[in-house]
């Protein structure tokens, strides 16, 4: 029997029996972890409220053997709140739907339990912190998070140089299969011709140029969100269920 301690973000919860829950977390050291939290659905539970989606927590696990992720689910025996991002997210529909899509994305990109994913973890913590604080429009924060999640997992799109031959931009065609913008010679069937403003917005979101992103017109924001959704769908092979509820 071994005790493990880690901090993580609660991605989702599932009911188990009459009073327990299975908690899925993205942790700093151990990647995605599923654990059983005993009695957290009882009204007298001491730490049940801390183990809700969007919560940033310091958790202690009790597992059999020397590995946290093994043949059986570990027990979550203790939880301390680091940051309750949910309080600034769940009361606003736009923030809640954007945040839910971020949690689902993080879970989809960490499909192997126990595999460290530090960059994805730090990206999720930063994204939820920004979303809860209301620093930018929720849909912009979500698109920035999706683009950067793709990048840290090896699918960074190109919004300037041609994704195939490297020809310096600006290039006018966009192809999800090719990996971003492409030149006229590398254009493939299915390529689209988005506005330069939409491409500029996506480049700004990927690099963190919030002054440019915040000043973008709504029609170009919607166009850019469509490109992000298509690109994400291509690499995940199926879309996010929560993305359909996000306000644009």
N, C-alpha and C positions, 0 to 999 in steps of 0.2 A: 504494500500500500504506500502510495507516494502523494505528497502534497505539492501542488504547483500554484504559482501566483503569477498573474498577468493582468494587464489592463486592455480593455477592448470596448468596442461599440456593439450594442445589442442590435442585431439585424432583424430578427423576428422571434416570435414565441409560438409554441403549440401546446395545447392542452394535453395533459397526460393523467389519466385516472381522474379521481375526484378533486384533488387538491394540488397536484404537481404540474409542472410545465417543463417542456424541453426548450432550452434557450440556445439560440444560434448566435454566436458572437464572432466578430473579426478582431482578433487579438494582435498585439504588437509582435510578440515572439513566436507564437504557435500558429499563426494564420487563422483559418476558419475552424472554430471548435463548436461542437454541440455538447451540451451538458444538461443533466437533470437537476432542476431546482425543486427540492421537496417542500411541500406545504405552502408555496408562495401564493396560491389562490385563496388561502384562508384569510379572513379579515384581520386576524391577529398576527399575520406574518410580519416579521421584523424587516425583511429586505425585499419583499415581493414588488413593491412600487419602484424599486431601483432597477429592476430587471425588465424594463419596458423598452420597445424600439426607440432608437435615437439616443439612448442613455450611454454616456461614456463612464465606464465603471472600472474599478480595481476589484478583481475577482480572485477568490481562492478556490481551486479545484482539488478534489480527492479522487485519485484514480488507482486502479489496480495495475501493478507492474511499474516499470520505469519510464513509460511513455504516456503522455497525456491523451493522445489519440490511439486507442487500441481496439480490442474486440468488443468492449462494452462502453456505454456512455459514462463519462466521469460524473461525479456529483459536484454541484456548485454549493459550497458550504458557507461562503461568506462573500459579501459584496459591499463596497463602499463607493459612493458617487464621486466621480471626478468632475463631471459637468452634466447637468440635466438639460441637454439641448432640446428635448421634447417639449419643454414648457414654452419655448419660443417658436415652435413649429406647428404643433397639433391644433392650435387655436386659429390658424390661418389656412384656408383651403389651398391657396397657391403654394405656400411653403410646404404644407403637408404632402401634397401630391408630388412635388419636386423631390422632397426628402425621401419619400417612399421609393421613387424611381432610383435614387442614389443608393439606398440600401440594397435594392434588388440587383443593381449593377455590380456592387461590391461582392455580393454573394455569388453572382454568376461568374465573375472573374477569379474567384477563389474556390473552384469546384473540388479541389483536393484538400481534405481536412488534414490539419497538422503541418501543412506546408507554409513556411513563413512568407508573408507578402507585406513587407514593411512599407514599401512605397504606396501600395493600395490602402493600407491602414492609415498612414499619415495623410493621404489625399482625402480620405473619407472624414477624418477628424476635422481637417481644415474646411472642407466643404460644408459640413453640418454646423460648424462654428459660424461661418459666414452667413449661412442660411438663417440660423436662429437670430443672429444680430440684425438681419434685414439690411445689410450693407448694399445689396444690389437686387435687381429684379430676380425673383425665384427662378424663372425659366432661363435667364442668363447664367445663373450659378449652376443650374443643372447641366446646361450645354457645355459649360467650361469643365465641369466634373466628368462628363461623359468623354469629352475629347482627351482629357488628361489621363483618364482610366485606360482608354485605348492606347495612349502613348506609352504608359508605364508597363503595359502588357505586350508591347512590341508591335502595335498596329498604328503608330503615329501617322496621321494623314499629312500630305503635303498641300500647302495653300499658296505656294509661290513657285518654286522650281517644278518642272515636270517630274511626276512621280516615276516615270519610266526611263527617260533619257537624261534627266537632270538639266534640261534647257532652262536657263534663268527666266523667271517670270516677269510680269504677270502672264499667266496662261489662262485661256478662257473656258476650257472644257473641264468638266468634273466627272470622274468615274469612281464609283465605290470599289469596283473590282481591281482597278489599277492602283488604288491607294491615294487618291486625291486628284489634284488638278493635273491635266496632261496637255501637251502642246498639240497643234494640228496634225503633225506627223504621227503622233502616238495615240491619237484618238481611237477609241474602241467603240463597238456598237453598244448602245445604251447610255452613252455619255450625255450629260446635260450641259446647258450653258447658263449657269447662274449669274446673277448680277455681280459686278465687282465689289459692291458694297457688302453683299452677303459673304463673299469669300474673305474680304477684309475683316469682317466681324469674327469669323471663325478663327482666323489667324490671331486676332487680338485675344480671343478667349483662351486659345491654346497657350499663348505666351504670357497672359496676365495683364494685358493692356486694357485695364478697366475704363480708362477715360474714353477710349475709342468705342468700347462695347456699350457703355452707358449712353453714349450720344447717338447710337444707331437708330434709325427709324424702325417702327414696328413692322412694316412690311418686309424689310430686309431681315429682321430678327426671325420672323416666321419662316422665311425662305431658308435661312441658315439652320433653323431647328429641323426642318425637313431633311436637309442634307446630313445632319448629324444622326438623325434617327435611321436613315437609310444605311449610312456607313456602319453604325452600331449593329443593325440587323444583319448586315452581310457577315460581319466577323463573329457574331454570337450564333449565327445560323437560325435564330428565331428572335423575334422582338421581345421587348419587355412588356409584361402584362400591365404594369403600372403606368407606362408611358402614355397610354391612351387617355388617361384621366388628367394629364397635366394641362394646365391652362396656357394658351399661347397668346 
